[in-house]
């Protein structure tokens, strides 16, 4: 099953290879490098800085596509995205996206771009989606979740939930010739668009968007879009958007952030208030249903750092501890302190699967490489690469691109 899923995902991302990191969570949208990627066995004590450039406000993660880094920041009062050369950081193009969303966390773009090597999708906090030509930045088409799909946007007011409160931060996904996006409008919670012209192919359900990106996966033999919205987890038929299953999960202000983890026929999601919940998708008599496989209490709920699965285990941040769980049962294998030292309410780290090891970028800018070992936490090495951040890095060809509050930095992890 795992091999079949891998083949499905490889097909979905087309020609993207080891030289790209086209999504915040890598080429397969699961937090792992490509199977043929060259990765460090240990971290250099003082990583070589290839280049660095100043940036302004924003939490949008950078991506790497076609020899370029695409990133977002705040320029002249607008959310703006830029493409620069991966080799030297020199500018290639930029696109002005939208007026700013402002709240207690700051301003600037919060949604990572997405690319398939031919197009780049960028999305604003206020629900403006642009499709650009990857090489030139030319606008090919655009959609607005508010005007085109009736989605709400209120800002940080009252009891407003999800993206309507803190902005549209869930990256879309390019699946072959189509784009899957979380528009969050009535009858258009999830929309499937033609990647060439933006025309609507299907739209489905009424959920408001949260902050978790969609996953395309085959569960119980059925290809589906797995989403974690303000209202909970659900699976939609990939071909037509028909609802296959739903698990209601409610959180104050709709703070559903982490990406779904897929393990065999399980879809696992969670948050700081609902805990961590594994749903088993079952097909009986031609009908797809869902049943709870296991559930952990809110003391084991992830906050806003997306877990990663390696083999039969899930590695995640719980409070301030790196934690390993058995994916089939939810049983905790181990928990390690001393990697993340921020307060539990604000702690963050980004996980990248690198073969038999896992690379973590902490919210204080430290890289930590440890074994993907379900028996115990075994650290290999660590090194400092940037300042405070809440941003996933991008990795390709030995180069790691990180973003903190002031700089976008490219470092070489293979050169000692």
Buried (B, 14 or more C-beta within 10 A) or exposed (E): EEEEBBEBBBEBBBEBBBBBBBBBBBBBBBBBBBEEBBBBEEBBEEBEEBBBBEBEBBBBBBBBBBBBBBBBBBBEEBBBBBBBBBEEBEEBBBBEBBBBBBEEBBBBBBBBBBBBBBBBBBBBBBBBBBBBEBBEBEEBBBBBBBEBBEBBBEBBEEEBBBBBBBBBBBBBBBBEEBBBBBBBBBEBBBBBBBBBEBEBBBBBBEBBBBBBBBBBBBBBEBBBBBBBBBBBBBBBBBEEBBBBBBBEBEBEBBBBBBBBBBBBBBBBBBBBBBBBBBBBBBBEEEEBEBEEBBBBEEEBBBBBBBBBBBEBBBBBBBBBBBBBBBBBEBEEBBBBEEBBEBEEEEBBBBBBBBBEBBBBBBBBBBBBBBBBBBEEBEBBBBBEBBBBBBBBBBBBBBBBBBBBBBBBBBBBBBEE
